[in-house]
Amino acid sequence: MVATGDELGTHVSAPQISRASVGLRSERGPVLLAVMLSTALVAIDATVLATAVPAVVEDLGGFTQFPWLFSVYLLAQAISTPLYAKLSDQFGRKPMALLGIGLFVLGSLLCMVAWGMVPLIVFRAIQGLGAGAIQPVGITIIGDLYTAAERSVVQGYIAAVWATSSVVGPTLGGVFADYVSWRAIFAINLPLGVVAAYVLARNFHEKVQRQRQPVDVLGSSLLAIGGVSLLLALLEGGVEWSWTSPVSLGLVALAVVTLVAFALVERRVEQPVLPPWVFGHRVVGSAMLGSLVVGVMMLGLTSYVPLYAQSVLGHGALVSGLALAAMLVGWPIAASNAGRIYLRWGYRAAMLLGAAFGVVGGALLLLVGPDSSLLMLALPCFVLGLGFGLVVSPSIVAAQSSVDWARRGVATGTAMFARSVGSVLGTAVFGALANAVVTARLGSDAPSLEELSGGVLHSAIRVVFVGAAIVSLALVGAGLVMPRHVKADHDSPDAAPAPDTDAASDGDAGDRPTGTPGTPGPAARTASA
């Protein structure tokens, strides 16, 4: 069972971890570099295409279809994440990571030569399938190679990749679209992907005992059908069709039936893709809730903060992006320092501090008005970024530390799956709220949000800010559920035997996995230069 802080002691001294021992020049540095490069693939792709949409539409046409460039990517990534996470526990991290990078590079290459909007949408789905492996498996590799204390430093490297990519992505997208070609946007991924795959294949070595473990094909299929149906209904409801239309109701009905069937199947199969134990596991459950809330808030704010800065406050596109960038700067700052908090005072304290920042940031959003300065809008975004970094990083580290190697991929992937679902929920719920305000003010024939006057937009987006402030309160619940300290839980029926603690580092016994013969875990795992 998961141990509380009282069971493990009331105080844990934070070991001194230098960047030289865990950074890019260390023995494990090449593997960290590979994870950072593969993360950059996903991080840059998350923003690089947005600034090139006009150029893509001008070249390929299909203006009404271009939102699917983002929706299909998100769907493919969200649905495939749990499957890759489970397969990484069964067959090892390395093959799943290389598969994800390969699919992402293949999708990028196909996007470069797309001859129409529909083919481009299909190829974006292939990219999404690759991203579904890259993120959870990469973070799981970090969990395998580094102790909880060391991960407090390594998380800063990963967060820095996201922060840098959030600035580099839109800039490269705009430059390529204006001066080269929108197709060059996807060319960025080719060298990054090839180098990441090469460095990972050369330096990350794991020996996984291959066992005849069946793949949960039926469960994976039901999850894919149910998940796609539900996410599609949420993404397109109120946009392409009304919430009460036969299409929406049919998708929801299909989702309910298949997801109920999925839950029944997962209770009976030998190797479920989404094991039932994750929903009753205190630490993983806390990580899931925190990730879900962050996903809801982050994507909602990503959509509406720049629009508010441009259409209500009257700033240009470049300056408006700075308000959102404040959130993406706050995140890595908090993530880089989160380890000092959870190593000294525990995971619960770190998450509750993050929740406090989240609630304060949400409250500050309510003070923003048409006469506010850009700084007044950027400040709550920065505070929210601090909160997100203090919630996500400690919760992922705690979830990984609370299970053995054989379940670490599932624990990591489940939290990331929750964040993806939260992103879809945020898009759907906040979009519905904003559209409801516009419809109430202007009627059913109202123009799109981008074409509205500043006064109407202020009213619509203010409702989104109110919703974000309310949702932020759930972060407190996630923090309260999290124990102060955790240790690996081996009481679950499908848990592998505990790793050999003699091989673990001081201060984090049992967290560095070594595996034992006869278990699903690796017999040995090393990173060599």
Secondary structure by P-SEA (a helix, b strand, c coil): cccccccccccccccccccccccccccaaaaaaaaaaaaaaaaaaacccccaaaaaaaacccccccccaaaaaaaaaaaaaaaaaaaaaaccaaaaaaaaaaaaaaaaaaaaacccaaaaaaaaaaaaaaaaccaaaaaaaaaacccaaaaaaaaaaaaaaaaaaaaaaaaaaaaaacccccccccccaaaaaaaaaaaaaacbbbbccccccccaaaaaaaaaaaaaaaaaaaaccccccccccaaaaaaaaaaaaaaaaaaaaaaccccccccccccccaaaaaaaaaaaaaaaaaaaaaacaaaaacccccccaaaaaaaaaaaaaaaaaaaaaaaaaaaaccaaaaaaaaaaaaaaaaaaaaaccccccaaaaaaaaaaaaaaaaaccaaaaaaaaaacccccaaaaaaaaaaaaaaaaaaaaaaaaaaaaaaaaaaccccccccccccaaaaaaaaaaaaaaaaaaacaaaaaaaacccccccccccccccccccccccccccccccccccccccccccccccc
